[in-house]
Amino acid sequence: MLSSMMSTVSSTMSATSVMGMFATIGVSELSIITVVCLIALLSASEVLSASKYWNERLANTFNLAIMPMALTFFAIVAFKVIDVLSQ
């Protein structure tokens, strides 16, 4: 019984649809993680900039981490806009 159900499921699902499903899940999870990390870094940068521990070296370190995240965020936004417009 189980083997016949598995063969039916495997015959109806193609390899490309499964790969597309996993690729979409990966991009979605990565975008959420990126946005959360960007928000955390920007918040920490703002809080620490008002403290006595803020210096040029710490500012450069935060900028080094924030810039790639910001570029990734804009790429995610562009991808989502293109995805919405293409539908």
HELIX and SHEET records of a PDB file:
HELIX    1   1 LEU A    2  THR A   12  1                                  11    
HELIX    2   2 ALA A   15  SER A   49  1                                  35    
HELIX    3   3 GLU A   56  SER A   86  1                                  31    
END                                                                             
